[in-house]
Amino acid sequence: MSDGVTPGRQQPAQPDIAKDATPGSTVPPEQAAQDVTPTAVGAAPSSAPAGAPATAGPAESPSQRAAGAEKPEPQTKQTADGSAANADPSGTIAAVAAPSNPQVGGSQTLPTATQEGTATAEAPLANIDAMRERMDLEGTAVTDAWGRDAWVDPDVEKHPVVRALRERYPDAVLDVVRFRDETTVHVRPELLREICVFLRDHQRIALDFLTDVTAVDMLRLREAPRFDVVVLLYSLRNRHRIRLKAGIDDGQSVPSLVPIWNGANWLEREAYDMFGIIFEGHPDLRRMLLPDEWEEGHPLRKDYPLRGWREFPVYNTERVAPRVRTRWTGRGV
């Protein structure tokens, strides 16, 4: 036949061999079922003696064995003195957190109106109210002489800048003008730089931002002094402005503000170029808009001619057609 078995001859029965049994051995199925213990793939073979009963239950996975093992406690890395801990989140947060009592003034970042409070349907102005509370909007001369309302009080003598200057420099303030809630303090020119330093470093005033430095020619508006050097200061913390004016005559110098604010460099150069004002102590006082060899004075002076001091040739003086009078009067422009 095709299977190679001789007809009439009975083949002996072959016993079943377990899958995990050694090749070539004839182990009965009952004994093979008792000797073989199910193990996980890749696990070490059982060391139980032959004939011992097998342990029932599914095999334990590597992730389950890792979860059941005891985890070692993480050790905090040693860092330099004064630096935040590397493996301690709470210590890191405490190390970088803002101080509870920050120093007033300087380059301090303050929260905006959106960060100070959350506006809701019930309280749509909650953020503005929080900002006003921090800035002491209701502060007056009775409750708080340094409050926000004192900056716009109708009585200019209650203005924080005026009171502080009169206390520190009794003879420095020459005049105080209030116009449309803007305060202008006229000071002595020789004390301009010293006054700016005082107002910048004052803890409650903190006029720490220089907005502009310019000048005004007061020709035909008063007898003397002719020029007003104008300094605009702004307080980033109080969110208020102040205008300082120092009157000088033609040829008189005024202290430079570059040692206080480096941004005053180009501002003072422009005032020198346009008005001819000398800033004493400026590191590089020269023209800025006009060429260095410009010899026709300073164009923003009120006595400066419209076409300059020099005579320039005028071309096309002979007209080929007569001039026609127009009815346009320029109204409505």
C-alpha positions as CSV (number, residue, x, y, z in Angstrom):
1,M,0.0,0.0,0.0
2,S,0.9,3.6,-0.2
3,D,1.7,4.0,3.5
4,G,4.3,1.2,3.4
5,V,2.5,-1.2,5.9
6,T,2.6,-4.9,5.1
7,P,-0.8,-6.4,4.7
8,G,-1.7,-8.8,7.4
9,R,0.9,-7.5,9.9
10,Q,-0.4,-5.5,12.9
11,Q,1.7,-2.5,13.9
12,P,2.3,-2.0,17.7
13,A,0.5,1.0,19.3
14,Q,2.7,4.1,19.8
15,P,2.2,5.9,23.1
16,D,1.4,9.7,23.1
17,I,4.4,11.8,23.9
18,A,4.0,15.2,25.6
19,K,5.1,18.3,23.7
20,D,7.6,19.3,26.4
21,A,9.0,15.8,26.9
22,T,12.5,14.9,25.8
23,P,12.7,13.6,22.2
24,G,13.0,9.9,22.1
25,S,11.4,9.2,25.5
26,T,8.1,7.4,25.8
27,V,6.3,9.1,28.7
28,P,2.6,8.3,29.3
29,P,0.2,11.2,28.8
30,E,-0.9,11.2,32.5
31,Q,2.6,11.5,33.8
32,A,3.5,14.1,31.2
33,A,0.6,16.2,32.3
34,Q,1.8,16.1,35.9
35,D,5.4,16.8,35.2
36,V,5.0,19.8,32.8
37,T,4.2,23.2,34.6
38,P,2.9,26.0,32.4
39,T,5.4,28.9,32.4
40,A,5.5,32.2,30.7
41,V,7.4,32.7,27.5
42,G,11.0,33.3,28.2
43,A,10.7,32.3,31.9
44,A,13.1,29.9,33.5
45,P,12.0,26.2,33.7
46,S,10.5,25.0,37.0
47,S,12.9,23.3,39.4
48,A,10.1,21.1,41.0
49,P,11.0,17.4,41.2
50,A,9.5,15.0,38.8
51,G,6.0,13.8,39.8
52,A,5.3,16.9,42.0
53,P,1.8,18.4,41.3
54,A,1.7,21.4,39.1
55,T,0.8,24.9,40.4
56,A,-2.5,26.1,39.0
57,G,-3.1,29.6,37.7
58,P,-2.0,31.9,34.8
59,A,1.6,32.9,34.3
60,E,2.7,36.3,35.8
61,S,3.8,38.9,33.2
62,P,7.0,40.9,33.5
63,S,5.0,44.2,34.1
64,Q,3.0,42.6,36.9
65,R,6.2,41.3,38.5
66,A,7.8,44.9,38.2
67,A,4.7,46.5,39.8
68,G,4.7,44.1,42.7
69,A,8.4,44.7,43.5
70,E,9.3,47.3,46.1
71,K,10.4,50.7,44.5
72,P,13.4,52.4,45.9
73,E,13.0,55.9,47.3
74,P,14.4,58.6,44.9
75,Q,17.4,60.4,46.4
76,T,17.7,64.2,46.1
77,K,20.7,65.3,44.1
78,Q,23.2,67.4,45.8
79,T,23.3,70.9,44.4
80,A,25.2,74.1,45.1
81,D,24.3,76.3,48.0
82,G,21.4,78.6,47.2
83,S,20.2,76.8,44.1
84,A,16.9,74.9,43.7
85,A,16.7,71.1,44.4
86,N,16.7,69.0,41.3
87,A,14.4,66.1,42.4
88,D,12.2,68.0,44.8
89,P,9.3,69.7,43.0
90,S,8.1,71.5,46.1
91,G,11.5,72.8,46.8
92,T,11.9,74.1,43.3
93,I,8.6,75.9,43.4
94,A,9.5,77.5,46.7
95,A,12.9,78.5,45.4
96,V,11.6,80.3,42.3
97,A,8.4,81.8,43.8
98,A,8.1,85.5,44.2
99,P,8.9,87.0,47.6
100,S,6.0,87.7,49.9
101,N,7.3,91.2,50.5
102,P,8.9,92.4,47.2
103,Q,11.1,95.5,47.1
104,V,9.2,98.5,45.9
105,G,10.5,100.2,42.8
106,G,13.1,99.1,40.3
107,S,12.4,96.7,37.4
108,Q,9.5,95.0,39.0
109,T,6.9,93.2,36.8
110,L,3.4,94.0,37.9
111,P,0.3,92.1,36.9
112,T,-2.1,93.4,34.3
113,A,-5.8,94.1,34.8
114,T,-6.5,90.7,33.2
115,Q,-4.2,88.8,35.5
116,E,-5.4,90.5,38.7
117,G,-9.0,89.3,38.6
118,T,-11.5,87.4,36.5
119,A,-14.4,89.2,35.0
120,T,-17.7,87.2,35.2
121,A,-21.3,87.9,34.2
122,E,-22.1,88.8,37.8
123,A,-19.0,91.0,38.2
124,P,-17.9,92.3,34.8
125,L,-15.5,94.8,36.3
126,A,-13.8,92.4,38.8
127,N,-10.4,92.7,37.2
128,I,-10.6,96.5,37.1
129,D,-11.7,96.6,40.7
130,A,-8.8,94.4,41.7
131,M,-6.4,96.7,39.9
132,R,-7.9,99.8,41.5
133,E,-7.6,98.2,45.0
134,R,-3.9,97.5,44.4
135,M,-3.3,101.0,43.1
136,D,-5.3,102.6,45.9
137,L,-7.6,104.5,43.6
138,E,-9.6,105.9,46.5
139,G,-6.6,107.2,48.3
140,T,-6.9,110.9,49.1
141,A,-5.0,113.4,51.3
142,V,-7.1,112.2,54.2
143,T,-6.8,108.4,53.8
144,D,-3.5,108.1,51.9
145,A,-1.5,111.1,50.9
146,W,0.3,109.0,48.2
147,G,-2.9,107.5,46.8
148,R,-3.9,107.6,43.1
149,D,-6.4,110.4,43.5
150,A,-3.8,112.6,44.9
151,W,-2.1,112.8,41.5
152,V,-5.2,114.4,40.0
153,D,-6.5,116.4,43.0
154,P,-7.6,119.9,42.0
155,D,-5.3,121.3,44.7
156,V,-1.8,121.0,43.0
157,E,-0.1,121.3,46.4
158,K,-1.4,117.8,47.3
159,H,0.3,116.3,44.3
160,P,2.8,113.7,45.5
161,V,5.6,115.0,43.3
162,V,5.0,118.6,44.4
163,R,5.0,117.6,48.1
164,A,8.1,115.5,47.8
165,L,10.0,118.2,46.0
166,R,9.0,120.9,48.3
167,E,10.1,118.8,51.2
168,R,13.5,117.7,49.7
169,Y,14.3,120.8,47.6
170,P,12.4,123.8,49.1
171,D,13.7,126.3,46.5
172,A,13.7,124.0,43.5
173,V,10.0,124.3,42.5
174,L,9.4,127.6,40.7
175,D,5.8,127.0,39.5
176,V,3.2,124.3,39.2
177,V,0.6,124.3,36.4
178,R,-2.4,122.0,36.0
179,F,-4.1,121.8,32.6
180,R,-6.5,119.1,31.6
181,D,-5.4,116.8,34.5
182,E,-1.8,117.1,33.4
183,T,0.7,118.5,35.9
184,T,3.7,120.5,34.9
185,V,6.4,121.4,37.5
186,H,8.8,124.2,36.7
187,V,12.2,123.6,38.4
188,R,15.6,125.2,38.5
189,P,17.7,124.1,35.5
190,E,20.8,123.4,37.6
191,L,18.9,120.9,39.7
192,L,17.2,119.1,36.8
193,R,19.3,115.9,36.9
194,E,19.3,115.7,40.7
195,I,15.5,116.1,40.8
196,C,15.1,113.3,38.2
197,V,17.2,110.9,40.2
198,F,15.2,111.7,43.3
199,L,11.9,111.1,41.6
200,R,13.1,107.9,40.0
201,D,14.4,106.4,43.3
202,H,11.5,107.5,45.4
203,Q,9.6,104.5,46.7
204,R,6.1,105.9,46.4
205,I,6.6,108.1,43.3
206,A,8.8,105.8,41.2
207,L,9.0,107.9,38.0
208,D,11.4,105.4,36.5
209,F,10.6,105.7,32.8
210,L,11.9,108.5,30.6
211,T,9.3,109.2,27.9
212,D,10.8,112.2,26.1
213,V,13.3,115.1,26.3
214,T,12.5,118.1,24.1
215,A,12.4,121.9,24.1
216,V,10.1,124.8,23.4
217,D,11.1,128.2,22.1
218,M,9.1,130.8,24.1
219,L,10.1,133.8,21.9
220,R,7.4,136.6,21.9
221,L,5.6,134.7,24.6
222,R,7.6,135.9,27.5
223,E,10.7,138.0,28.1
224,A,13.0,135.5,29.8
225,P,14.0,132.7,29.9
226,R,13.6,132.0,26.2
227,F,13.7,128.2,26.1
228,D,12.0,125.5,28.2
229,V,13.7,122.2,28.4
230,V,10.8,119.7,28.7
231,V,11.3,116.3,30.4
232,L,8.4,113.8,30.4
233,L,8.5,111.1,33.1
234,Y,6.2,108.1,33.6
235,S,5.7,105.8,36.6
236,L,5.3,102.1,35.5
237,R,4.0,101.2,39.0
238,N,1.6,104.1,39.6
239,R,0.8,104.6,35.9
240,H,1.0,108.4,36.0
241,R,2.9,111.0,34.1
242,I,4.6,114.2,35.2
243,R,6.1,117.0,33.1
244,L,9.2,118.8,34.2
245,K,10.3,122.1,32.7
246,A,13.6,123.9,33.2
247,G,13.8,127.4,31.7
248,I,17.1,128.6,30.2
249,D,18.4,131.4,28.1
250,D,20.2,131.2,24.8
251,G,23.7,129.8,25.4
252,Q,22.9,128.5,28.9
253,S,23.5,124.8,29.5
254,V,21.4,122.3,31.4
255,P,22.6,119.0,33.0
256,S,22.3,116.0,30.7
257,L,20.1,113.0,31.7
258,V,22.2,110.4,29.9
259,P,23.9,109.3,33.2
260,I,20.4,108.4,34.5
261,W,18.7,107.1,31.3
262,N,20.8,106.1,28.4
263,G,17.8,106.7,26.1
264,A,18.2,110.4,26.6
265,N,21.3,110.3,24.3
266,W,19.5,110.8,21.0
267,L,16.7,112.9,22.5
268,E,19.2,115.5,23.7
269,R,21.1,115.4,20.4
270,E,17.8,116.2,18.6
271,A,17.1,119.1,21.0
272,Y,20.6,120.4,20.4
273,D,20.3,120.1,16.6
274,M,16.9,121.8,16.4
275,F,17.1,124.4,19.2
276,G,20.8,124.7,20.0
277,I,20.5,123.7,23.6
278,I,23.7,122.6,25.3
279,F,23.4,119.6,27.6
280,E,26.3,119.5,30.0
281,G,27.8,116.1,30.5
282,H,26.5,114.6,27.3
283,P,28.9,112.0,26.0
284,D,28.5,112.8,22.3
285,L,26.6,116.1,21.7
286,R,26.5,116.7,18.0
287,R,23.9,117.2,15.3
288,M,21.6,114.3,14.6
289,L,19.2,115.3,11.8
290,L,21.2,117.9,9.9
291,P,24.8,117.4,8.7
292,D,27.7,118.2,11.0
293,E,28.8,121.1,8.7
294,W,25.5,122.8,8.9
295,E,26.1,126.5,9.4
296,E,22.6,128.0,9.3
297,G,21.6,127.7,12.9
298,H,18.8,125.6,14.4
299,P,15.6,125.3,12.3
300,L,13.0,125.0,15.2
301,R,13.8,128.4,16.6
302,K,11.0,130.8,16.0
303,D,13.3,133.4,14.5
304,Y,14.6,131.0,11.9
305,P,13.7,132.2,8.4
306,L,11.4,130.0,6.4
307,R,14.0,129.6,3.6
308,G,17.0,129.6,5.9
309,W,19.6,132.3,6.4
310,R,21.4,131.9,3.0
311,E,20.3,133.3,-0.3
312,F,19.5,130.6,-2.9
313,P,19.0,131.3,-6.6
314,V,15.4,131.2,-7.9
315,Y,14.9,129.8,-11.3
316,N,12.1,130.3,-13.8
317,T,11.3,133.8,-12.7
318,E,9.9,134.8,-16.2
319,R,6.4,133.5,-16.7
320,V,5.2,132.6,-20.2
321,A,1.5,133.0,-19.3
322,P,-0.3,135.5,-17.1
323,R,-1.5,134.4,-13.8
324,V,-5.2,133.7,-13.6
325,R,-7.1,134.5,-10.4
326,T,-9.0,131.5,-9.0
327,R,-12.3,131.5,-7.1
328,W,-11.2,128.8,-4.7
329,T,-10.9,130.3,-1.3
330,G,-9.6,127.3,0.6
331,R,-12.6,127.0,2.8
332,G,-13.5,123.6,4.3
333,V,-9.9,122.4,4.3
